[in-house]
């Protein structure tokens, strides 16, 4: 008996990189959204408009990652898998850029959007000013509501998005070499 016959037949075969990458991105996106909703609903840390925009990439990555993983399991053509992984990588990179922008606004490196930074605008007449102040809670993009190890949630979004982009890019490169 030689060493070659002693190994199981699947030992030389590597896992499908498109399946692995797409599934990992979908799981990370789902976990990140679950965390965002936990912070919002359980810890009552309200998202600002930029926080909400940063969720869009995760809302895309979760079903698209699952779809690409399913397509890889079913033996879809390589170009289809490559396009799906490329979209995942680009969405994650775009989200990393948006998170960097948001973190820069929080640190005061640059001005943020006028709808969630700077002075509060017109609150109406003096008669219903107190009513409006009680009912309206402005969530500012330039004020950090929570930090851990010096990073805000926008900073963690940058790291998570870069991780997702790297995983999708790894899957893209490995799948293109098959």
MIDOSE-1310 file (N, C-alpha, C; in nm, 2 decimals, decimal comma, always signed):
residues 178
xxxx	+0,08/-0,12/+0,00/+0,00/+0,00/+0,00/+0,09/+0,12/+0,00; +0,07/+0,21/-0,09/+0,15/+0,33/-0,10/+0,08/+0,45/-0,04; +0,15/+0,55/-0,02/+0,09/+0,67/+0,05/-0,02/+0,73/-0,03; -0,01/+0,72/-0,16/-0,12/+0,78/-0,25/-0,25/+0,70/-0,24
xxxx	-0,24/+0,57/-0,22/-0,37/+0,50/-0,20/-0,42/+0,50/-0,06; -0,34/+0,54/+0,03/-0,39/+0,55/+0,17/-0,47/+0,68/+0,20; -0,45/+0,78/+0,12/-0,52/+0,91/+0,14/-0,66/+0,89/+0,08; -0,76/+0,95/+0,15/-0,89/+0,95/+0,09/-0,90/+1,03/-0,04
xxxx	-0,99/+1,00/-0,13/-0,99/+1,06/-0,26/-1,02/+1,21/-0,26; -1,09/+1,26/-0,15/-1,12/+1,40/-0,15/-1,01/+1,48/-0,08; -0,90/+1,42/-0,03/-0,80/+1,49/+0,04/-0,72/+1,59/-0,05; -0,71/+1,56/-0,18/-0,64/+1,65/-0,27/-0,72/+1,76/-0,33
xxxx	-0,85/+1,75/-0,31/-0,95/+1,84/-0,36/-0,97/+1,95/-0,26; -0,95/+2,07/-0,30/-0,98/+2,19/-0,21/-1,13/+2,23/-0,22; -1,17/+2,30/-0,11/-1,31/+2,34/-0,11/-1,33/+2,45/-0,22; -1,45/+2,46/-0,27/-1,48/+2,56/-0,37/-1,46/+2,70/-0,31
xxxx	-1,37/+2,78/-0,37/-1,34/+2,91/-0,31/-1,46/+3,01/-0,33; -1,53/+3,00/-0,44/-1,65/+3,08/-0,46/-1,76/+3,06/-0,35; -1,78/+2,93/-0,32/-1,88/+2,89/-0,22/-1,83/+2,94/-0,08; -1,70/+2,91/-0,05/-1,65/+2,95/+0,08/-1,66/+3,10/+0,10
xxxx	-1,61/+3,18/+0,00/-1,61/+3,33/+0,01/-1,75/+3,38/+0,02; -1,83/+3,34/-0,07/-1,97/+3,40/-0,07/-2,05/+3,37/+0,06; -2,03/+3,24/+0,11/-2,10/+3,21/+0,23/-2,04/+3,28/+0,35; -1,91/+3,30/+0,35/-1,85/+3,38/+0,46/-1,90/+3,52/+0,46
xxxx	-1,90/+3,58/+0,34/-1,95/+3,72/+0,33/-2,10/+3,73/+0,38; -2,18/+3,64/+0,34/-2,32/+3,64/+0,38/-2,34/+3,63/+0,53; -2,26/+3,54/+0,59/-2,27/+3,52/+0,73/-2,22/+3,64/+0,81; -2,11/+3,70/+0,76/-2,05/+3,82/+0,83/-2,16/+3,94/+0,81
xxxx	-2,22/+3,95/+0,70/-2,32/+4,05/+0,68/-2,44/+4,03/+0,77; -2,48/+3,91/+0,78/-2,60/+3,88/+0,87/-2,56/+3,91/+1,02; -2,44/+3,87/+1,06/-2,40/+3,89/+1,20/-2,39/+4,04/+1,22; -2,33/+4,12/+1,13/-2,32/+4,26/+1,14/-2,45/+4,33/+1,15
xxxx	-2,55/+4,29/+1,07/-2,68/+4,35/+1,08/-2,75/+4,31/+1,21; -2,73/+4,19/+1,25/-2,79/+4,15/+1,38/-2,73/+4,24/+1,50; -2,60/+4,26/+1,49/-2,54/+4,35/+1,59/-2,59/+4,49/+1,58; -2,61/+4,54/+1,46/-2,66/+4,68/+1,44/-2,80/+4,69/+1,50
xxxx	-2,88/+4,59/+1,47/-3,02/+4,59/+1,53/-3,02/+4,57/+1,68; -2,92/+4,49/+1,73/-2,91/+4,48/+1,88/-2,88/+4,61/+1,94; -2,78/+4,68/+1,89/-2,74/+4,81/+1,94/-2,86/+4,91/+1,94; -2,94/+4,90/+1,83/-3,05/+4,99/+1,81/-3,17/+4,96/+1,90
xxxx	-3,21/+4,83/+1,90/-3,33/+4,79/+1,97/-3,31/+4,76/+2,12; -3,20/+4,70/+2,15/-3,18/+4,65/+2,29/-3,11/+4,76/+2,37; -3,00/+4,81/+2,31/-2,92/+4,91/+2,38/-2,96/+5,05/+2,36; -3,06/+5,07/+2,28/-3,12/+5,20/+2,24/-3,02/+5,31/+2,19
xxxx	-2,92/+5,26/+2,11/-2,83/+5,34/+2,05/-2,88/+5,37/+1,91; -2,94/+5,48/+1,89/-3,01/+5,52/+1,76/-2,91/+5,55/+1,65; -2,94/+5,50/+1,53/-2,85/+5,52/+1,42/-2,88/+5,66/+1,36; -2,77/+5,72/+1,32/-2,78/+5,85/+1,24/-2,81/+5,82/+1,09
xxxx	-2,83/+5,92/+1,01/-2,86/+5,89/+0,87/-2,74/+5,82/+0,80; -2,61/+5,85/+0,84/-2,50/+5,78/+0,78/-2,49/+5,64/+0,82; -2,53/+5,61/+0,95/-2,53/+5,48/+1,00/-2,63/+5,39/+0,92; -2,74/+5,45/+0,89/-2,84/+5,37/+0,82/-2,80/+5,35/+0,67
xxxx	-2,73/+5,44/+0,61/-2,68/+5,42/+0,48/-2,57/+5,31/+0,47; -2,49/+5,30/+0,58/-2,39/+5,20/+0,58/-2,45/+5,06/+0,59; -2,57/+5,05/+0,63/-2,64/+4,91/+0,64/-2,68/+4,86/+0,50; -2,69/+4,95/+0,40/-2,73/+4,91/+0,27/-2,64/+4,80/+0,21
xxxx	-2,51/+4,82/+0,23/-2,42/+4,72/+0,17/-2,44/+4,58/+0,23; -2,48/+4,58/+0,36/-2,50/+4,45/+0,43/-2,63/+4,39/+0,38; -2,73/+4,48/+0,36/-2,86/+4,43/+0,31/-2,84/+4,37/+0,17; -2,74/+4,42/+0,09/-2,71/+4,36/-0,04/-2,63/+4,23/-0,02
xxxx	-2,53/+4,24/+0,06/-2,43/+4,13/+0,07/-2,49/+4,00/+0,13; -2,59/+4,01/+0,22/-2,65/+3,89/+0,28/-2,72/+3,81/+0,18; -2,82/+3,86/+0,10/-2,88/+3,77/+0,01/-2,79/+3,74/-0,12; -2,71/+3,84/-0,16/-2,63/+3,81/-0,28/-2,52/+3,71/-0,24
xxxx	-2,46/+3,71/-0,13/-2,37/+3,61/-0,08/-2,43/+3,48/-0,08; -2,55/+3,47/-0,02/-2,62/+3,34/-0,02/-2,65/+3,29/-0,16; -2,69/+3,38/-0,25/-2,72/+3,34/-0,38/-2,60/+3,29/-0,46; -2,49/+3,36/-0,44/-2,36/+3,32/-0,51/-2,32/+3,18/-0,45
xxxx	-2,33/+3,17/-0,32/-2,29/+3,04/-0,25/-2,38/+2,92/-0,31; -2,51/+2,95/-0,32/-2,60/+2,85/-0,37/-2,57/+2,82/-0,52; -2,54/+2,92/-0,60/-2,50/+2,90/-0,74/-2,37/+2,82/-0,75; -2,28/+2,84/-0,66/-2,15/+2,77/-0,66/-2,18/+2,62/-0,62
xxxx	-2,27/+2,60/-0,53/-2,30/+2,46/-0,49/-2,37/+2,39/-0,61; -2,44/+2,46/-0,69/-2,51/+2,40/-0,80/-2,43/+2,39/-0,93; -2,31/+2,44/-0,92/-2,22/+2,43/-1,04/-2,24/+2,53/-1,14; -2,28/+2,65/-1,10/-2,30/+2,76/-1,20/-2,18/+2,79/-1,28
xxxx	-2,19/+2,85/-1,39/-2,07/+2,89/-1,47/-1,98/+2,98/-1,40; -1,85/+2,97/-1,42/-1,76/+3,05/-1,35/-1,78/+3,20/-1,37; -1,81/+3,25/-1,49/-1,84/+3,40/-1,51/-1,95/+3,45/-1,41; -2,05/+3,37/-1,39/-2,16/+3,41/-1,30/-2,10/+3,43/-1,16
xxxx	-2,02/+3,33/-1,12/-1,97/+3,34/-0,98/-1,87/+3,46/-0,97; -1,79/+3,48/-1,07/-1,70/+3,59/-1,07/-1,77/+3,72/-1,06; -1,88/+3,74/-1,14/-1,95/+3,87/-1,13/-2,01/+3,88/-0,99; -2,07/+3,78/-0,94/-2,13/+3,79/-0,80/-2,02/+3,83/-0,70
xxxx	-1,91/+3,76/-0,70/-1,80/+3,79/-0,61/-1,75/+3,93/-0,63; -1,74/+3,98/-0,75/-1,69/+4,11/-0,78/-1,79/+4,22/-0,72; -1,92/+4,19/-0,74/-2,02/+4,29/-0,68/-2,01/+4,29/-0,53; -1,99/+4,17/-0,47/-1,97/+4,17/-0,32/-1,85/+4,25/-0,28
xxxx	-1,74/+4,23/-0,35/-1,62/+4,30/-0,31/-1,63/+4,45/-0,33; -1,69/+4,49/-0,44/-1,71/+4,64/-0,47/-1,81/+4,70/-0,37; -1,91/+4,63/-0,33/-2,01/+4,68/-0,23/-1,94/+4,70/-0,10; -1,86/+4,60/-0,06/-1,79/+4,61/+0,07/-1,69/+4,72/+0,07
xxxx	-1,61/+4,74/-0,04/-1,52/+4,85/-0,05/-1,59/+4,99/-0,05; -1,70/+5,00/-0,12/-1,78/+5,12/-0,11/-1,83/+5,15/+0,03; -1,87/+5,05/+0,10/-1,91/+5,06/+0,24/-1,80/+5,10/+0,33; -1,68/+5,05/+0,30/-1,56/+5,08/+0,38/-1,53/+5,23/+0,36
xxxx	-1,54/+5,28/+0,24/-1,52/+5,42/+0,21/-1,63/+5,51/+0,28; -1,75/+5,47/+0,28/-1,86/+5,54/+0,35/-1,83/+5,54/+0,50; -1,79/+5,43/+0,56/-1,76/+5,42/+0,70/-1,64/+5,51/+0,74; -1,54/+5,51/+0,65/-1,42/+5,60/+0,67/-1,47/+5,75/+0,67
xxxx	-1,55/+5,78/+0,57/-1,61/+5,92/+0,57/-1,68/+5,95/+0,70; -1,77/+5,86/+0,75/-1,84/+5,88/+0,87/-1,75/+5,89/+0,99; -1,65/+5,81/+1,00/-1,56/+5,81/+1,11/-1,48/+5,95/+1,11; -1,45/+5,99/+0,99/-1,38/+6,12/+0,97/-1,47/+6,24/+1,02
xxxx	-1,60/+6,23/+0,99/-1,69/+6,33/+1,04/-1,70/+6,33/+1,19; -1,70/+6,21/+1,25/-1,70/+6,19/+1,40/-1,58/+6,25/+1,46; -1,46/+6,23/+1,40/-1,34/+6,28/+1,45/-1,32/+6,43/+1,42; -1,40/+6,49/+1,34/-1,39/+6,63/+1,30/-1,29/+6,66/+1,19
xxxx	-1,25/+6,55/+1,12/-1,16/+6,57/+1,01/-1,22/+6,65/+0,89; -1,35/+6,63/+0,87/-1,41/+6,70/+0,76/-1,56/+6,72/+0,80; -1,63/+6,81/+0,72/-1,77/+6,84/+0,75/-1,85/+6,72/+0,70; -1,96/+6,69/+0,77/-2,05/+6,58/+0,73/-2,17/+6,64/+0,66
xxxx	-2,27/+6,56/+0,62/-2,39/+6,61/+0,56/-2,46/+6,71/+0,64; -2,52/+6,81/+0,58/-2,59/+6,91/+0,66/-2,72/+6,86/+0,73; -2,77/+6,75/+0,69/-2,90/+6,70/+0,75/-2,87/+6,63/+0,88; -2,74/+6,60/+0,92/-2,72/+6,53/+1,04/-2,59/+6,59/+1,12
xxxx	-2,54/+6,70/+1,07/-2,43/+6,77/+1,15/-2,46/+6,91/+1,15; -2,39/+6,98/+1,24/-2,40/+7,13/+1,25/-2,52/+7,16/+1,34; -2,56/+7,29/+1,33/-2,67/+7,34/+1,42/-2,81/+7,28/+1,37; -2,89/+7,27/+1,47/-3,03/+7,22/+1,44/-3,10/+7,34/+1,37
xxxx	-3,18/+7,31/+1,27/-3,25/+7,41/+1,19/-3,37/+7,46/+1,25; -3,47/+7,50/+1,17/-3,59/+7,56/+1,22/-3,68/+7,46/+1,29; -3,72/+7,49/+1,41/-3,80/+7,41/+1,49/-3,95/+7,46/+1,50; -3,98/+7,55/+1,42/-4,12/+7,60/+1,41/-4,14/+7,72/+1,50
xxxx	-4,27/+7,75/+1,53/-4,30/+7,87/+1,61/-4,27/+7,84/+1,76; -4,26/+7,95/+1,84/-4,23/+7,94/+1,98/-4,34/+7,86/+2,05; -4,47/+7,87/+2,01/-4,58/+7,81/+2,07/-4,57/+7,66/+2,08; -4,52/+7,59/+1,97/-4,51/+7,45/+1,97/-4,37/+7,40/+1,98
xxxx	-4,27/+7,49/+2,02/-4,13/+7,46/+2,03/-4,11/+7,34/+2,13; -4,17/+7,35/+2,24/-4,15/+7,25/+2,35/-4,21/+7,12/+2,30; -4,32/+7,12/+2,23/-4,38/+7,00/+2,18/-4,29/+6,93/+2,08; -4,23/+7,01/+1,99/-4,15/+6,95/+1,89/-4,02/+6,90/+1,95
xxxx	-3,96/+6,97/+2,05/-3,84/+6,92/+2,11/-3,86/+6,79/+2,18; -3,98/+6,77/+2,24/-4,02/+6,64/+2,30/-4,03/+6,53/+2,20; -4,08/+6,56/+2,08/-4,12/+6,45/+1,99/-4,00/+6,43/+1,89; -3,91/+6,52/+1,87/-3,81/+6,50/+1,77/-3,67/+6,48/+1,84
xxxx	-3,61/+6,37/+1,81/-3,48/+6,34/+1,86/-3,38/+6,33/+1,74; -3,30/+6,44/+1,73/-3,20/+6,45/+1,62/-3,08/+6,36/+1,65; -3,05/+6,27/+1,57/-2,93/+6,19/+1,58/-2,83/+6,25/+1,49; -2,72/+6,30/+1,55/-2,62/+6,37/+1,48/-2,51/+6,27/+1,43
xxxx	-2,46/+6,29/+1,31/-2,36/+6,21/+1,25/-2,22/+6,24/+1,31; -2,21/+6,36/+1,37/-2,07/+6,40/+1,41/-2,05/+6,37/+1,56; -2,15/+6,31/+1,63/-2,14/+6,28/+1,77/-2,14/+6,13/+1,79; -2,03/+6,08/+1,85/-2,02/+5,93/+1,87/-2,11/+5,89/+1,99
xxxx	-2,19/+5,79/+1,97/-2,27/+5,74/+2,08/-2,21/+5,63/+2,16; -2,12/+5,56/+2,09/-2,06/+5,44/+2,16/-1,92/+5,42/+2,10; -1,82/+5,39/+2,19/-1,69/+5,36/+2,14/-1,64/+5,24/+2,22; -1,56/+5,16/+2,16/-1,49/+5,04/+2,22/-1,35/+5,04/+2,16
xxxx	-1,25/+5,03/+2,25/-1,11/+5,04/+2,21/-1,08/+5,15/+2,12; -1,14/+5,27/+2,14/-1,12/+5,39/+2,07/-1,19/+5,40/+1,93; -1,26/+5,29/+1,89/-1,33/+5,30/+1,77/-1,48/+5,31/+1,79; -1,54/+5,39/+1,70/-1,69/+5,40/+1,70/-1,75/+5,29/+1,61
xxxx	-1,88/+5,28/+1,61/-1,94/+5,18/+1,52/-1,90/+5,20/+1,38; -1,89/+5,33/+1,34/-1,84/+5,36/+1,20/-1,70/+5,30/+1,17; -1,62/+5,31/+1,27/-1,48/+5,26/+1,26/-1,49/+5,10/+1,25; -1,57/+5,04/+1,33/-1,58/+4,90/+1,31/-1,64/+4,86/+1,18
xxxx	-1,73/+4,94/+1,13/-1,79/+4,91/+1,00/-1,68/+4,91/+0,89; -1,58/+5,00/+0,90/-1,47/+5,00/+0,81/-1,40/+4,87/+0,81; -1,36/+4,83/+0,93/-1,29/+4,70/+0,95/-1,37/+4,58/+0,89; -1,49/+4,57/+0,93/-1,58/+4,46/+0,88/-1,59/+4,46/+0,73
xxxx	-1,61/+4,58/+0,68/-1,63/+4,59/+0,53/-1,50/+4,56/+0,46; -1,39/+4,60/+0,51/-1,26/+4,56/+0,45/-1,24/+4,41/+0,46; -1,28/+4,35/+0,57/-1,27/+4,20/+0,58/-1,35/+4,13/+0,48; -1,48/+4,18/+0,46/-1,57/+4,12/+0,36/-1,51/+4,14/+0,22
xxxx	-1,45/+4,26/+0,19/-1,40/+4,28/+0,06/-1,28/+4,19/+0,03; -1,20/+4,17/+0,14/-1,08/+4,08/+0,12/-1,12/+3,94/+0,10; -1,22/+3,89/+0,17/-1,27/+3,76/+0,15/-1,33/+3,74/+0,01; -1,41/+3,84/-0,03/-1,47/+3,83/-0,17/-1,36/+3,84/-0,27
xxxx	-1,26/+3,92/-0,25/-1,15/+3,93/-0,35/-1,07/+3,80/-0,35; -1,05/+3,74/-0,24/-0,98/+3,61/-0,23/-1,06/+3,50/-0,31; -1,19/+3,50/-0,29/-1,28/+3,41/-0,37/-1,27/+3,43/-0,52; -1,27/+3,56/-0,55/-1,27/+3,60/-0,69/-1,14/+3,56/-0,76
xxxx	-1,02/+3,58/-0,69/-0,89/+3,54/-0,75/-0,88/+3,39/-0,76; -0,92/+3,32/-0,65/-0,91/+3,17/-0,65/-1,00/+3,11/-0,75; -1,12/+3,16/-0,77/-1,22/+3,11/-0,86/-1,17/+3,14/-1,01; -1,11/+3,25/-1,03/-1,06/+3,28/-1,16/-0,95/+3,19/-1,21
xx	-0,88/+3,13/-1,11/-0,76/+3,05/-1,14/-0,80/+2,90/-1,17; -0,93/+2,87/-1,13/-0,97/+2,73/-1,15/-0,98/+2,69/-1,30
